[in-house]
Amino acid sequence: MFSTTQMVRRAAQNQPKVLATVDGDRKQTWHEFVHKIACFAGGLQRLGFGNDDCAAILALNSDRYFEFMYGVPWAGGIFQPINTRLAGPEVEYWLNDSEASILFVDTTFAPLVAQIKDRLAHVKQFIFVDDGETPDGYIPYAELVDAEPVADTGRCNEDIAGLFYTGGTTGRSKGVMLTHTNLVVNALQAVSMMGVQQSDRILHVAPMFHIADAFVCMMASALCCSNYFQPAFDPLATLKGVQDNKIQRMLLVPTMINMVVHQHTIGDYDLDALESVWYGASPMPEAVIQQALKVMPKVQFYQAYGQTEAAPVITALLPERHTFEGPLAGKMKSAGQALPGIEVCIMGENNQRVDYGVVGEVCMRGPNIMKGYRNMEEQTANTIIDGWLHTGDGGYMDDEGFVFIVDRVKDMIISGGENVYSAEVENALYQHEAVSQCAVIGIPHEKWGESVHAIVVLKEGATSDEAELIEHCKSLIAGFKCPRSVSFQSEPLPLSGAGKILKTELRKPYWKEGERNVN
């Protein structure tokens, strides 16, 4: 049986006195944690919440976010994290599409929810997850968990545990349905390779709405680890958190690592307890990892490559390969090798495998592949073909099984660890009355890896400028998705024979010096 809630029940059974969560002055052992989520589930059921109902959360990191992730399935439901960087219309779409009936909100996002509250078709109850004064129309978190504990409903295996939305190549976000098997198995596939040990102290500073931190939560539960939470990433707060709590492991994206290792005061912090850093979500610039290895020589670095549809990890690059010298060098530009229980191959046209060294689409199969996209059968069928998940990433494999990513088949930009689908940005731009044609591409950026750039052709006689178009986009989509730069041209954008804009041609001037079209 694979069940997310069984993992925390096991943790309470095997390590009842070990700290499960630490958030400021709030601390609880694994025994206390399981009692808390049983009461949490009782509170949900008292509100009429049941099997396969969806509860969503829009909040910063906290121990209560962790409780939400296990309390919702304990009550029989599906948990839905919401990206905290979304604009109001995007949050509204996610909640209406998922049909979430309960929404958990913290102080930071209560004003945003107030703007869209009347347009949420299915949300019946609002839970305020912070302490202090509760906004009108919300149930205080303390009141929710002040309920009689209930038995675990026993959701497991192919029951859906989590609903994680991604951007869409068509401009419409897709709800990735991950089962209990998906989430538990991927955690178990990874623990043998990612260096995590029983009762480790783990710091959560990467956003908990992201599948990557959900994955870390699953590994932490599987091995009865102690979880420490900070509301959001800050480089100095992270260093202090590692020092004060003797943190052994944490997840960061490359942009976060870059900020941490270039802090001129890093030497003032005692980081001796830190054993490993996991990173992923975007490629690691060589200069950044070299600086990280220099200033944190005792820390082991693990790269994880994957995507939400794979729950999420597919391959890993281990610490011994984070070297530029000796017999193990030469793999730093790779995404590593497949996790146990996962088969990876490169496919060319007609979904046929290609030889080592030949570029094609990275594909994988294993028990961690999603159940599908919610209410999107056609998109699911186009993504999972004959049991193989087609990642949309272009790459090749060497004769030792190391996967090298060279381009993206899907029209996606990765900026600062966040996925930005060009179609979403283009849809926003086309809503401006002056835009005739537009194309959105990723261009190299030293800090963020890639930056969102728009190329625009204005309608005849129309006028606009970069600042106006960027502000227009900010009113419709999340700030991180909006163009950072806009260029204008008078001639039509280049088209293929099928009438599609040739983005490969538009990218060329920006990627002349690169070895690949992703950074």
Secondary structure, 3 states (H helix, E strand, C coil): CCCHHHHHHHHHHHCCCCEEEEECCEEEEHHHHHHHHHHHHHHHHHCCCCCCCEEEEECCCCHHHHHHHHHHHHCCCEEEECCCCCCHHHHHHHHHHHCCCEEEECHHHHHHHHHHHHHCCCCCEEEECCCCCCCCCEEEHHHHHCCCCCCCCCCCCCCEEEEEEECCCCCCCEEEEEEHHHHHHHHHHHHCCCCCCCCCEEEECCCCCCHHHHHHHHHHHHCCCEEEECCCCCHHHHHHHHHHHCCCEEEECHHHHHHHHCCCCHHHCCCCCCCEEEEECCCCCHHHHHHHHHHCCCCEEEEEEECHHHCCEEEEECHHHCCCCCCCCCCCCCCCEECCCCEEEEECHHHCECCCCCCEEEEEECCCCCCEECCCHHHHHHHEECCEEEEEEEEEECCCCCEEEEEECCCEEEECCEEEEHHHHHHHHHCCCCEEEEEEEEEEECCCEEEEEEEEEECCCCCCCHHHHHHHHHCCCCHHHCCCEEEECCCCCCECCCCCECHHHHHHHHCCCCCCCCC
